[in-house]
Amino acid sequence: MGRENVRRLDLNLLLAFEALIAERSVTRAAERMSVGQPAMSASLARLRTFFGDPLLVRDGRSLVPTARALELNASFQEALDLIDSTVRASRGFDPRTAHRTFTVMASDYVLLFLLGPLVAALEAEAPNLNLTIRPVTADYAEQIDRPQLDLMILPEEAAANVRARSARLFSDRLVCAVDEGHPDVGERLTEEQFRTLPLVSYRATATETMIEHRFRELGIDPVTAVGTESIVIQPLVLEGTRMMALIPERLGRHFAKQAGIRLLDPPYPLAPMHATMFWAPRTGHDPGHQWLRERLRQAAAALAGPAESIPAMPDIDKSR
């Protein structure tokens, strides 16, 4: 597309295109853009003429984008994201006055120990800031490229296929948890018990979890008795059973008394879990994102405390 054509395709038309593809309805797109339906219909007609493609076609009662429209949308999203980040960078960011929403994808474990305390701390520091926490979904690797998501916090191993910038936040040792009165487990967990005790496992996506990764490194195929979509639930279902869970130590200590469980060292040396934040390159120089990432680093450092100091680590760029 030449520069002359780009000039003809003004920003308002690009925004109309984005709204039409997102809403897949002329009426809803008009409402989203705060314009009348005839104006949005006229924009769609101009877009169709300009690109020589219907862009949206009728399928029953719905409109669906053509292959050309989806291809264009991917390119336009990058352009609009760049414009948005450039404008935000020029304005700066003051947490005391900024009205903004950040969306973070994270597990309930991260919410409990990191994001929950951070939200409480930000009430006074950034009174007009909204922090939306979304659970980890199967398509997380694609979600990070979408403007609706600002950050993800995942174990490093679980995010091996995420193409984004990243920085480690905190680490947690892995321990075994069993019912405090487990009839077969003494003061130490044997290698045989570690391999054969029925396991309470965690799985929120179709990809290999961090715990599964640790078992695979040992050449062990665990016997899964109960599967949950919550890390936090794992220690809460052990009481009165012969099952075992391999969980972050911080989580186990938090629930040990009320859940009636014992924590034991694994009989094999296991690498710790490393909670890492990921963000898209488009947000790298956004002052608001930079502020949020720094606050997360500070919260993680406070979480670690003096007994678990976290060395400063450089940001890693996996976006290319």
URFENCOR-V693631 format. One record per residue. N is the residue number from 1. PSI is psi in whole degrees, -180 to 180 (999 if undefined). OMEGA is omega as a letter, one per 30 degrees, with the letter a starting at -180 (NA if undefined). Layout:
# URFENCOR-V693631
n->N psi->PSI omega->OMEGA
n->N psi->PSI omega->OMEGA
This chain:
# URFENCOR-V693631
n->1 psi->119 omega->a
n->2 psi->167 omega->a
n->3 psi->-35 omega->a
n->4 psi->-39 omega->l
n->5 psi->-39 omega->l
n->6 psi->-40 omega->l
n->7 psi->-36 omega->l
n->8 psi->-29 omega->a
n->9 psi->86 omega->a
n->10 psi->171 omega->a
n->11 psi->-39 omega->l
n->12 psi->-36 omega->l
n->13 psi->-37 omega->l
n->14 psi->-43 omega->l
n->15 psi->-37 omega->l
n->16 psi->-42 omega->l
n->17 psi->-47 omega->l
n->18 psi->-45 omega->a
n->19 psi->-41 omega->l
n->20 psi->-43 omega->a
n->21 psi->-39 omega->a
n->22 psi->-44 omega->a
n->23 psi->-28 omega->a
n->24 psi->37 omega->l
n->25 psi->129 omega->l
n->26 psi->-41 omega->a
n->27 psi->-50 omega->a
n->28 psi->-36 omega->l
n->29 psi->-39 omega->l
n->30 psi->-42 omega->l
n->31 psi->-40 omega->a
n->32 psi->-37 omega->a
n->33 psi->-2 omega->a
n->34 psi->45 omega->l
n->35 psi->169 omega->l
n->36 psi->158 omega->l
n->37 psi->-39 omega->l
n->38 psi->-37 omega->l
n->39 psi->-40 omega->l
n->40 psi->-38 omega->l
n->41 psi->-40 omega->l
n->42 psi->-38 omega->l
n->43 psi->-42 omega->l
n->44 psi->-39 omega->l
n->45 psi->-43 omega->l
n->46 psi->-42 omega->l
n->47 psi->-42 omega->l
n->48 psi->-42 omega->l
n->49 psi->-43 omega->a
n->50 psi->-44 omega->a
n->51 psi->-6 omega->a
n->52 psi->38 omega->a
n->53 psi->143 omega->a
n->54 psi->-23 omega->l
n->55 psi->-52 omega->l
n->56 psi->129 omega->a
n->57 psi->153 omega->a
n->58 psi->132 omega->l
n->59 psi->94 omega->a
n->60 psi->-123 omega->l
n->61 psi->-1 omega->a
n->62 psi->161 omega->l
n->63 psi->135 omega->l
n->64 psi->144 omega->a
n->65 psi->146 omega->l
n->66 psi->169 omega->l
n->67 psi->-39 omega->l
n->68 psi->-40 omega->l
n->69 psi->-41 omega->l
n->70 psi->-39 omega->l
n->71 psi->-46 omega->l
n->72 psi->-39 omega->a
n->73 psi->-40 omega->l
n->74 psi->-43 omega->l
n->75 psi->-41 omega->a
n->76 psi->-34 omega->l
n->77 psi->-41 omega->l
n->78 psi->-42 omega->a
n->79 psi->-44 omega->a
n->80 psi->-38 omega->l
n->81 psi->-41 omega->l
n->82 psi->-43 omega->l
n->83 psi->-45 omega->a
n->84 psi->-46 omega->a
n->85 psi->-34 omega->l
n->86 psi->-43 omega->l
n->87 psi->-44 omega->l
n->88 psi->-41 omega->a
n->89 psi->-36 omega->a
n->90 psi->-26 omega->a
n->91 psi->-19 omega->a
n->92 psi->-176 omega->a
n->93 psi->122 omega->l
n->94 psi->107 omega->a
n->95 psi->-23 omega->a
n->96 psi->-25 omega->a
n->97 psi->-13 omega->a
n->98 psi->135 omega->l
n->99 psi->107 omega->a
n->100 psi->151 omega->l
n->101 psi->129 omega->l
n->102 psi->136 omega->l
n->103 psi->126 omega->a
n->104 psi->131 omega->l
n->105 psi->124 omega->a
n->106 psi->162 omega->l
n->107 psi->167 omega->l
n->108 psi->-27 omega->l
n->109 psi->-47 omega->l
n->110 psi->-38 omega->l
n->111 psi->-43 omega->a
n->112 psi->-45 omega->a
n->113 psi->-24 omega->a
n->114 psi->-56 omega->a
n->115 psi->-36 omega->l
n->116 psi->-55 omega->l
n->117 psi->-34 omega->l
n->118 psi->-42 omega->l
n->119 psi->-43 omega->l
n->120 psi->-40 omega->a
n->121 psi->-30 omega->a
n->122 psi->-11 omega->a
n->123 psi->-41 omega->a
n->124 psi->-35 omega->a
n->125 psi->-38 omega->a
n->126 psi->77 omega->a
n->127 psi->-23 omega->a
n->128 psi->9 omega->a
n->129 psi->135 omega->l
n->130 psi->129 omega->l
n->131 psi->114 omega->l
n->132 psi->125 omega->a
n->133 psi->122 omega->l
n->134 psi->143 omega->l
n->135 psi->159 omega->l
n->136 psi->129 omega->a
n->137 psi->166 omega->a
n->138 psi->-28 omega->a
n->139 psi->30 omega->a
n->140 psi->-33 omega->a
n->141 psi->-33 omega->l
n->142 psi->-30 omega->a
n->143 psi->-34 omega->a
n->144 psi->-22 omega->l
n->145 psi->-5 omega->a
n->146 psi->142 omega->a
n->147 psi->-16 omega->a
n->148 psi->-12 omega->a
n->149 psi->131 omega->a
n->150 psi->-42 omega->a
n->151 psi->154 omega->l
n->152 psi->144 omega->l
n->153 psi->113 omega->a
n->154 psi->161 omega->l
n->155 psi->145 omega->a
n->156 psi->-43 omega->a
n->157 psi->-35 omega->a
n->158 psi->-15 omega->a
n->159 psi->29 omega->a
n->160 psi->-26 omega->a
n->161 psi->11 omega->l
n->162 psi->122 omega->l
n->163 psi->92 omega->a
n->164 psi->171 omega->l
n->165 psi->153 omega->a
n->166 psi->159 omega->l
n->167 psi->134 omega->l
n->168 psi->139 omega->a
n->169 psi->-57 omega->a
n->170 psi->167 omega->a
n->171 psi->159 omega->l
n->172 psi->135 omega->l
n->173 psi->147 omega->l
n->174 psi->133 omega->a
n->175 psi->163 omega->l
n->176 psi->138 omega->l
n->177 psi->134 omega->l
n->178 psi->166 omega->l
n->179 psi->139 omega->a
n->180 psi->-21 omega->l
n->181 psi->28 omega->a
n->182 psi->124 omega->a
n->183 psi->-19 omega->a
n->184 psi->-15 omega->a
n->185 psi->123 omega->l
n->186 psi->-143 omega->a
n->187 psi->-21 omega->l
n->188 psi->149 omega->l
n->189 psi->125 omega->a
n->190 psi->164 omega->l
n->191 psi->-39 omega->l
n->192 psi->-43 omega->l
n->193 psi->-40 omega->l
n->194 psi->-36 omega->a
n->195 psi->-28 omega->a
n->196 psi->-19 omega->a
n->197 psi->137 omega->l
n->198 psi->139 omega->a
n->199 psi->138 omega->l
n->200 psi->116 omega->a
n->201 psi->163 omega->a
n->202 psi->131 omega->l
n->203 psi->118 omega->l
n->204 psi->-16 omega->a
n->205 psi->176 omega->a
n->206 psi->-10 omega->a
n->207 psi->166 omega->a
n->208 psi->131 omega->l
n->209 psi->167 omega->l
n->210 psi->-40 omega->l
n->211 psi->-44 omega->l
n->212 psi->-38 omega->l
n->213 psi->-42 omega->l
n->214 psi->-43 omega->l
n->215 psi->-42 omega->a
n->216 psi->-37 omega->l
n->217 psi->-29 omega->l
n->218 psi->-3 omega->a
n->219 psi->28 omega->a
n->220 psi->135 omega->l
n->221 psi->95 omega->a
n->222 psi->154 omega->l
n->223 psi->103 omega->a
n->224 psi->122 omega->l
n->225 psi->-38 omega->a
n->226 psi->131 omega->l
n->227 psi->135 omega->l
n->228 psi->163 omega->l
n->229 psi->16 omega->a
n->230 psi->127 omega->l
n->231 psi->-42 omega->a
n->232 psi->-29 omega->a
n->233 psi->-28 omega->a
n->234 psi->-54 omega->a
n->235 psi->-16 omega->a
n->236 psi->-9 omega->a
n->237 psi->8 omega->a
n->238 psi->-29 omega->a
n->239 psi->130 omega->l
n->240 psi->8 omega->a
n->241 psi->172 omega->l
n->242 psi->14 omega->a
n->243 psi->169 omega->l
n->244 psi->153 omega->l
n->245 psi->142 omega->l
n->246 psi->111 omega->a
n->247 psi->162 omega->l
n->248 psi->138 omega->a
n->249 psi->-38 omega->a
n->250 psi->-40 omega->l
n->251 psi->-43 omega->a
n->252 psi->-44 omega->l
n->253 psi->-34 omega->a
n->254 psi->-39 omega->a
n->255 psi->0 omega->a
n->256 psi->-50 omega->a
n->257 psi->-50 omega->a
n->258 psi->-25 omega->l
n->259 psi->-8 omega->l
n->260 psi->47 omega->a
n->261 psi->162 omega->l
n->262 psi->146 omega->l
n->263 psi->134 omega->a
n->264 psi->149 omega->l
n->265 psi->140 omega->l
n->266 psi->149 omega->l
n->267 psi->-6 omega->l
n->268 psi->148 omega->l
n->269 psi->128 omega->a
n->270 psi->138 omega->l
n->271 psi->145 omega->l
n->272 psi->169 omega->l
n->273 psi->136 omega->l
n->274 psi->108 omega->l
n->275 psi->125 omega->a
n->276 psi->140 omega->l
n->277 psi->145 omega->a
n->278 psi->142 omega->l
n->279 psi->154 omega->a
n->280 psi->149 omega->l
n->281 psi->-30 omega->a
n->282 psi->-22 omega->a
n->283 psi->1 omega->a
n->284 psi->-40 omega->a
n->285 psi->8 omega->l
n->286 psi->122 omega->a
n->287 psi->-37 omega->l
n->288 psi->-44 omega->l
n->289 psi->-41 omega->l
n->290 psi->-43 omega->l
n->291 psi->-46 omega->a
n->292 psi->-43 omega->a
n->293 psi->-39 omega->l
n->294 psi->-38 omega->l
n->295 psi->-35 omega->l
n->296 psi->-40 omega->l
n->297 psi->-44 omega->a
n->298 psi->-43 omega->l
n->299 psi->-39 omega->l
n->300 psi->-40 omega->l
n->301 psi->-40 omega->l
n->302 psi->-36 omega->l
n->303 psi->-40 omega->a
n->304 psi->-44 omega->l
n->305 psi->179 omega->a
n->306 psi->-25 omega->a
n->307 psi->-13 omega->a
n->308 psi->68 omega->a
n->309 psi->141 omega->a
n->310 psi->117 omega->l
n->311 psi->146 omega->l
n->312 psi->132 omega->a
n->313 psi->141 omega->l
n->314 psi->152 omega->l
n->315 psi->143 omega->a
n->316 psi->129 omega->a
n->317 psi->107 omega->l
n->318 psi->19 omega->a
n->319 psi->-18 omega->a
n->320 psi->999 omega->NA
